[in-house]
């Protein structure tokens, strides 16, 4: 997860996605934007305010899917360890 966070933060720091509503968007933060994509439950307001274009959009999809897979895996591991006890 840390490597995905680092890769996403560096990528979006070099190429900022455009704001959907320039006058209403918060200031862009590549770290929190990547966290917003990776963590399915927590909302920092960055994902809904910015829209990447081109292959950056595909990177966003990859981060979202990977975040859901990691969250599901962690939830399954916790559930399994609790049900054993």
C-alpha positions in Angstrom: 0.0 0.0 0.0 2.9 2.3 0.8 4.4 1.8 -2.7 1.0 2.6 -4.3 0.7 5.7 -2.2 4.2 6.8 -3.1 3.7 6.1 -6.8 0.3 7.9 -7.0 1.6 10.9 -5.0 4.6 11.4 -7.2 2.7 10.9 -10.4 -0.1 13.4 -9.4 2.5 15.8 -8.0 4.1 16.1 -11.4 0.7 16.3 -13.3 -2.2 17.8 -11.4 -5.6 16.7 -12.5 -7.9 19.5 -13.6 -10.5 20.8 -11.1 -14.1 20.0 -12.0 -15.3 23.4 -10.6 -12.3 25.7 -10.4 -14.0 28.2 -8.1 -15.2 25.6 -5.7 -12.4 23.1 -5.6 -10.1 22.8 -2.6 -6.3 23.3 -3.2 -4.9 20.1 -4.8 -2.8 17.8 -2.5 -1.3 14.8 -4.3 -0.9 12.8 -1.1 -4.5 13.2 0.0 -5.8 12.7 -3.6 -4.0 9.4 -3.7 -5.3 8.4 -0.3 -8.8 9.4 -1.4 -8.5 7.0 -4.3 -6.9 4.1 -2.2 -9.1 4.2 0.9 -12.7 3.4 -0.1 -14.3 4.4 3.2 -12.5 7.7 4.0 -13.4 10.8 1.9 -11.0 13.7 1.9 -13.0 15.6 -0.8 -10.1 15.5 -3.4 -11.4 12.7 -5.6 -14.8 14.4 -6.2 -13.2 17.8 -6.9 -10.6 16.8 -9.5 -10.7 14.8 -12.8 -7.5 13.3 -14.3 -7.2 12.9 -18.0 -5.6 10.3 -20.3 -3.6 7.5 -18.7 -3.8 9.3 -15.3 -7.5 8.4 -15.3 -6.4 4.7 -15.8 -4.0 5.1 -12.9 -6.9 6.4 -10.8 -9.0 3.3 -11.7 -6.1 1.1 -10.8 -5.7 2.8 -7.4 -9.4 2.5 -6.6 -9.6 -1.2 -7.5 -6.5 -1.9 -5.6 -7.8 0.0 -2.6 -11.0 -2.0 -2.6 -9.1 -5.3 -2.9 -6.8 -4.4 0.0 -9.8 -3.3 2.1 -11.7 -6.5 1.3 -8.6 -8.6 2.1 -8.1 -6.9 5.5 -11.8 -7.2 6.4 -11.8 -10.9 5.5 -8.6 -11.4 7.6 -10.1 -9.6 10.6 -13.4 -11.6 10.3 -11.6 -14.9 10.1 -9.4 -14.1 13.1 -12.4 -13.0 15.1 -14.5 -16.1 14.2 -11.7 -18.5 15.3 -11.8 -17.1 18.8 
